[in-house]
Amino acid sequence: MPTILIVNGPNMNLLGKREPEIYGAKTLSDLESGLSALAASLGVEVRLFQSNSESAIVDFIQEYGFDADGMIINPGAFTHYSYAIRDAISSVGVRTVEVHLANLHNREEFRSRSVMAAVCAGQIAGLGFSGYHAALRFLAVQGEEIQ
């Protein structure tokens, strides 16, 4: 069964509490249970991971990325400056979609630049949990056009 990694970075553990006017009222657990259910319906397995630590995210990608069939990553604040996470994605060569709950481009200027984008198959921002679902569907069909 194909395996898709789902990696969430800093502060995602605070979903539902942190700035609900931007990120919504649902929790990380809500996100993960919805993705697990969707994965089962698509015939793929998901390996879920969240950390506030850059090094833990790099370690996870290096440990599991070579054997994965795809990866969804929300690097949080690391989006804008973590060349270590960017290099880990590039090094393992797994097809990756960068996802953000909020639209990076209609917030503070510093949030609009992603150092991850160049090593990802695509980026989805501003669609909330639906962005993760779209990314999972995309990766489950190995990037073929979604009907």
Backbone bond lengths (Angstrom), bond angles and torsions (degrees), N, CA, C in turn:
res aa  C-N    CA-C-N  psi(-1)  N-CA   C-N-CA  omega(-1)  CA-C   N-CA-C  phi
1 M - - - 1.452 - - 1.536 108.78 -
2 P 1.321 118.28 131.03 1.471 120.42 178.53 1.528 111.77 -60.17
3 T 1.323 115.49 145.16 1.461 121.15 -179.97 1.520 110.21 -117.99
4 I 1.324 115.10 129.65 1.461 122.51 176.63 1.521 108.17 -113.73
5 L 1.322 116.87 126.49 1.457 121.84 175.42 1.524 108.62 -83.22
6 I 1.312 116.68 139.81 1.463 121.19 174.14 1.523 106.83 -125.64
7 V 1.324 115.32 111.11 1.457 122.75 -173.03 1.525 109.43 -114.00
8 N 1.319 115.89 123.55 1.458 121.82 177.38 1.513 109.81 -117.77
9 G 1.319 115.44 132.97 1.452 122.14 -176.26 1.514 114.42 -92.36
10 P 1.326 115.48 -154.90 1.453 122.96 -171.40 1.519 114.16 -55.26
11 N 1.309 113.85 139.38 1.457 125.47 173.50 1.522 114.97 72.76
12 M 1.332 117.60 -3.19 1.460 118.85 176.99 1.528 110.84 -66.18
13 N 1.315 117.50 -23.45 1.466 121.30 175.22 1.525 111.65 -67.50
14 L 1.329 117.58 -12.54 1.459 121.99 179.53 1.529 113.05 -98.94
15 L 1.330 117.19 7.53 1.464 119.08 178.44 1.525 109.74 -53.90
16 G 1.314 115.67 140.34 1.459 121.34 -177.48 1.514 112.35 93.46
17 K 1.327 116.75 -23.82 1.468 122.56 178.42 1.526 111.08 -111.80
18 R 1.323 116.34 -39.58 1.462 122.15 -174.10 1.528 110.75 -83.34
19 E 1.292 117.28 119.05 1.465 123.63 174.77 1.532 112.83 38.63
20 P 1.334 116.95 63.00 1.469 119.26 -177.87 1.528 113.42 -60.12
21 E 1.331 117.61 -22.82 1.456 120.03 176.73 1.529 111.98 -67.55
22 I 1.309 117.57 -20.48 1.473 122.43 176.96 1.522 110.66 -102.07
23 Y 1.347 116.64 -47.24 1.462 121.24 -170.56 1.526 114.38 -102.18
24 G 1.334 118.21 -6.89 1.452 120.93 178.36 1.518 113.22 90.98
25 A 1.317 115.02 177.98 1.461 122.14 -175.12 1.525 113.25 -98.60
26 K 1.332 117.33 -10.55 1.465 119.73 -178.96 1.522 110.49 -78.10
27 T 1.328 115.50 155.83 1.458 122.30 -175.02 1.531 111.83 -99.31
28 L 1.321 114.87 170.71 1.468 120.47 174.22 1.521 110.12 -60.07
29 S 1.314 117.47 -38.32 1.459 121.52 177.48 1.527 110.78 -61.08
30 D 1.332 117.00 -40.75 1.464 120.82 176.20 1.534 110.54 -60.96
31 L 1.323 116.33 -45.06 1.463 121.17 179.01 1.522 110.56 -60.27
32 E 1.324 116.16 -48.63 1.458 120.41 -176.52 1.525 112.46 -66.22
33 S 1.323 117.89 -39.28 1.462 118.70 179.50 1.526 110.92 -67.96
34 G 1.316 117.65 -38.03 1.462 120.68 176.23 1.516 112.26 -64.14
35 L 1.321 116.64 -40.91 1.473 120.65 178.90 1.527 111.05 -68.39
36 S 1.317 116.93 -38.35 1.469 120.04 177.94 1.522 111.07 -62.94
37 A 1.330 116.26 -41.66 1.469 120.21 178.57 1.527 111.13 -65.79
38 L 1.321 116.70 -43.20 1.467 120.12 178.53 1.528 110.07 -63.88
39 A 1.317 117.03 -42.91 1.465 120.74 179.69 1.525 111.06 -58.13
40 A 1.321 116.45 -44.48 1.469 120.42 179.62 1.528 110.19 -60.24
41 S 1.327 117.31 -40.69 1.468 120.05 -179.68 1.528 111.96 -69.92
42 L 1.335 116.64 -24.22 1.471 121.29 179.22 1.534 112.78 -91.61
43 G 1.327 116.49 -6.10 1.458 120.33 -179.69 1.514 114.13 76.28
44 V 1.345 116.06 29.71 1.461 120.37 176.07 1.521 108.90 -125.35
45 E 1.304 114.89 160.01 1.460 121.95 177.07 1.518 107.75 -104.88
46 V 1.330 117.47 143.24 1.458 120.14 174.17 1.518 109.83 -114.72
47 R 1.313 114.79 143.98 1.468 122.18 173.12 1.524 105.38 -115.70
48 L 1.331 115.95 112.05 1.457 123.00 -172.98 1.524 111.19 -94.78
49 F 1.347 115.52 139.51 1.464 120.00 -179.00 1.524 109.04 -151.45
50 Q 1.329 116.27 138.06 1.461 122.24 173.25 1.510 108.44 -138.89
51 S 1.337 115.51 137.62 1.459 119.84 175.13 1.523 109.73 -152.57
52 N 1.309 114.73 149.32 1.466 121.72 172.52 1.521 110.78 -91.45
53 S 1.326 116.70 0.03 1.457 122.57 -175.07 1.537 111.49 -106.58
54 E 1.315 115.57 123.93 1.463 120.80 178.27 1.528 111.08 -58.70
55 S 1.311 117.25 -44.57 1.463 119.88 -177.51 1.527 111.49 -65.52
56 A 1.328 117.81 -36.84 1.468 120.38 178.08 1.531 110.56 -64.93
57 I 1.318 117.32 -37.86 1.465 120.77 178.24 1.524 110.06 -66.32
58 V 1.311 117.46 -44.42 1.469 121.08 177.43 1.528 109.51 -60.64
59 D 1.323 117.94 -46.21 1.469 121.38 179.57 1.528 111.28 -59.42
60 F 1.332 117.56 -42.90 1.465 121.51 179.62 1.529 110.52 -62.87
61 I 1.310 117.17 -46.87 1.469 120.50 -179.93 1.527 110.41 -61.88
62 Q 1.318 117.27 -43.37 1.466 119.89 179.66 1.523 112.00 -66.40
63 E 1.324 117.38 -36.68 1.465 120.49 -178.09 1.527 112.61 -72.41
64 Y 1.320 117.28 -40.68 1.463 120.51 -172.30 1.525 114.95 -111.05
65 G 1.314 118.14 -15.87 1.463 121.36 -173.56 1.509 115.68 -65.40
66 F 1.326 118.25 -36.42 1.465 120.82 -177.95 1.522 112.36 -63.75
67 D 1.327 117.00 -30.67 1.468 121.25 -176.84 1.528 113.65 -99.11
68 A 1.335 117.45 -3.23 1.463 120.84 -177.52 1.525 110.48 -83.00
69 D 1.325 114.99 159.09 1.454 121.73 177.44 1.522 112.15 -97.95
70 G 1.317 116.81 -6.47 1.451 122.19 177.97 1.511 109.60 177.23
71 M 1.342 115.06 166.41 1.463 119.25 179.31 1.524 109.15 -147.35
72 I 1.316 114.51 138.76 1.460 123.24 170.20 1.513 105.41 -110.45
73 I 1.335 116.54 130.13 1.460 118.92 179.44 1.522 110.50 -133.24
74 N 1.327 114.55 132.53 1.451 122.53 167.66 1.520 104.87 -114.77
75 P 1.335 117.48 94.75 1.452 119.77 -175.55 1.525 114.71 -75.91
76 G 1.339 117.54 0.26 1.462 119.62 -179.21 1.519 110.16 57.20
77 A 1.320 115.95 -140.08 1.462 120.89 -178.34 1.533 112.69 -61.83
78 F 1.330 118.17 -22.38 1.465 120.32 177.39 1.531 111.99 -64.57
79 T 1.328 116.71 -17.47 1.466 122.46 178.70 1.513 111.66 -48.57
80 H 1.307 116.48 -38.77 1.455 122.58 -167.09 1.525 114.29 -89.88
81 Y 1.330 117.62 -12.30 1.461 117.40 -174.68 1.523 116.49 -152.46
82 S 1.319 119.96 -2.10 1.457 119.12 -174.66 1.524 112.41 -88.69
83 Y 1.317 113.92 91.65 1.465 118.66 174.82 1.528 110.30 -70.50
84 A 1.324 117.51 -22.14 1.466 120.35 177.71 1.535 110.39 -66.12
85 I 1.342 117.60 -45.20 1.465 120.34 177.65 1.521 109.84 -68.29
86 R 1.321 117.15 -42.39 1.468 121.17 177.03 1.518 110.55 -55.47
87 D 1.319 117.14 -47.72 1.462 121.44 -178.98 1.525 111.83 -66.31
88 A 1.325 117.70 -34.84 1.469 120.31 176.83 1.522 110.06 -63.53
89 I 1.333 117.19 -44.66 1.468 120.80 177.53 1.523 110.00 -59.68
90 S 1.308 116.18 -47.88 1.464 121.26 -179.29 1.531 111.11 -63.22
91 S 1.307 117.21 -40.28 1.468 121.72 -176.26 1.522 113.38 -65.63
92 V 1.336 117.13 -39.37 1.465 118.79 -177.08 1.527 112.12 -83.39
93 G 1.328 117.03 -17.96 1.460 120.60 174.06 1.521 115.44 69.88
94 V 1.322 118.36 20.12 1.470 120.67 -179.81 1.532 109.01 -84.07
95 R 1.324 116.27 137.71 1.467 121.01 177.90 1.531 108.43 -61.93
96 T 1.334 116.34 122.39 1.459 121.74 -170.02 1.522 111.09 -127.49
97 V 1.323 114.76 140.42 1.462 121.54 172.30 1.524 107.57 -118.32
98 E 1.319 115.82 125.79 1.462 122.53 176.58 1.529 108.22 -86.46
99 V 1.325 116.69 129.99 1.462 121.78 -177.15 1.528 109.74 -127.85
100 H 1.314 115.30 141.54 1.468 122.21 174.83 1.519 108.49 -136.39
101 L 1.306 117.05 135.67 1.462 121.56 179.44 1.530 111.38 -63.55
102 A 1.320 116.39 -44.44 1.462 122.45 -178.37 1.532 109.86 -97.70
103 N 1.312 115.43 160.91 1.459 120.66 177.33 1.526 108.92 -80.18
104 L 1.316 116.02 111.63 1.465 121.59 -178.37 1.518 112.40 -61.94
105 H 1.302 116.23 -25.69 1.461 120.59 -170.50 1.522 113.69 -90.04
106 N 1.328 118.42 -4.55 1.463 119.05 175.43 1.527 111.21 -117.91
107 R 1.322 115.10 26.80 1.461 121.39 177.26 1.524 108.80 -121.04
108 E 1.299 117.84 -156.20 1.458 120.94 -179.13 1.534 110.42 -58.41
109 E 1.312 115.57 146.74 1.473 122.15 -176.47 1.542 112.37 -52.90
110 F 1.349 117.58 -42.81 1.462 120.03 -176.12 1.524 112.64 -62.62
111 R 1.331 117.89 -21.92 1.463 121.17 -178.50 1.530 113.13 -80.01
112 S 1.304 118.25 -12.17 1.466 120.10 -173.00 1.524 113.60 -80.59
113 R 1.322 118.38 -10.90 1.465 121.02 -179.32 1.522 110.70 -103.54
114 S 1.330 114.63 128.71 1.461 120.53 176.77 1.515 109.12 -116.77
115 V 1.326 116.35 125.06 1.463 119.14 174.58 1.528 110.61 -81.44
116 M 1.342 116.93 -10.19 1.472 121.60 179.21 1.525 112.42 -82.69
117 A 1.322 117.43 -29.33 1.464 122.46 -168.76 1.528 113.40 -52.35
118 A 1.294 117.51 -38.67 1.467 120.61 -175.73 1.528 113.76 -67.83
119 V 1.328 117.55 -19.80 1.468 119.86 -179.81 1.529 112.08 -109.07
120 C 1.331 116.32 11.70 1.459 121.56 179.32 1.524 110.38 -111.30
121 A 1.333 115.90 152.20 1.466 120.88 177.36 1.517 110.61 -68.59
122 G 1.326 116.97 -27.90 1.448 121.49 179.62 1.504 111.06 -171.92
123 Q 1.337 114.27 173.50 1.455 121.45 -179.91 1.523 107.99 -136.16
124 I 1.328 116.24 134.77 1.463 122.42 176.62 1.521 106.72 -123.48
125 A 1.330 116.55 123.57 1.462 120.26 -178.60 1.516 110.16 -137.87
126 G 1.325 115.39 138.49 1.446 121.09 172.57 1.512 115.81 93.35
127 L 1.321 118.11 4.08 1.466 120.40 -177.76 1.524 112.94 -104.61
128 G 1.329 117.49 10.99 1.453 120.65 -179.81 1.515 111.72 59.97
129 F 1.325 116.34 -144.21 1.468 120.91 -178.86 1.525 111.22 -62.09
130 S 1.321 117.43 -28.74 1.472 120.74 -179.71 1.521 111.96 -60.34
131 G 1.323 117.56 -29.44 1.457 120.84 177.37 1.521 112.18 -63.60
132 Y 1.326 116.29 -39.86 1.460 120.93 176.20 1.530 110.26 -64.65
133 H 1.314 116.33 -41.60 1.465 120.76 -178.82 1.527 110.39 -64.13
134 A 1.332 116.61 -42.05 1.472 120.35 177.50 1.529 110.70 -63.56
135 A 1.317 116.75 -41.41 1.467 120.60 178.90 1.524 111.19 -63.88
136 L 1.328 116.70 -41.57 1.461 120.66 179.33 1.525 110.80 -64.37
137 R 1.318 116.97 -43.33 1.472 119.99 177.19 1.528 110.45 -61.03
138 F 1.320 117.22 -44.46 1.466 122.53 178.69 1.527 110.84 -57.28
139 L 1.322 116.72 -49.65 1.466 120.54 -177.68 1.525 112.15 -70.60
140 A 1.319 117.21 -32.04 1.469 120.66 -179.20 1.527 111.61 -65.13
141 V 1.312 116.74 -28.11 1.471 119.86 178.10 1.534 110.26 -102.34
142 Q 1.331 115.49 17.64 1.464 122.97 177.02 1.521 112.74 55.79
143 G 1.326 114.64 38.40 1.450 119.37 172.41 1.509 114.50 82.79
144 E 1.331 117.22 4.05 1.448 118.60 176.32 1.521 108.44 -68.39
145 E 1.313 116.07 161.53 1.457 119.50 179.68 1.523 110.15 -59.89
146 I 1.325 115.80 133.52 1.467 121.12 178.52 1.515 108.40 -83.62
147 Q 1.323 116.46 127.02 1.466 121.49 179.89 1.500 110.26 -90.36
